[in-house]
Amino acid sequence: MSFSYTDKQLNNLNGDTAVYSVNSEFARRKHKKLVVNKSDSELASYETNTITTSDGQEFRVVATKSHKGTGFDGLAVAPIVNGELDYKNVAVIAAGTDPGSTAEIDKSETTFSYYSVI
């Protein structure tokens, strides 16, 4: 199994339906599903554990972190290739600044996103 991320997929994973939506306050404010690392049977109706990019590629959420005090939001995803999770190609995505966040941090009007493919 070999998978290579495209720039477009990584940009999609940096969007509000992905990394920013690990934050419950953001997901509620933007009317998005909360991105979680749960099995399908544990999901609530307002949660998702799969992200589909604009090219139709599906990714399973394997870890999330949202820290209210620092404003950090991040996730790790594995691509689904031929119906199987590809844990050899996990991407770690960290959200940038969310000017609308309630976190007690220095806020900026500019939003930055970061990603790393491991």
Protein Blocks (a to p, Z undefined) as FASTA:
>chain_A
ZZdddfklmmmmmmmklmmmmpmklmmmnopacdddddfklpcfkbcfbdcdfkopacdd
fbdcddfknopacddddddeehiacfklcccddddddfkbcbdcdddfbdcdddddZZ
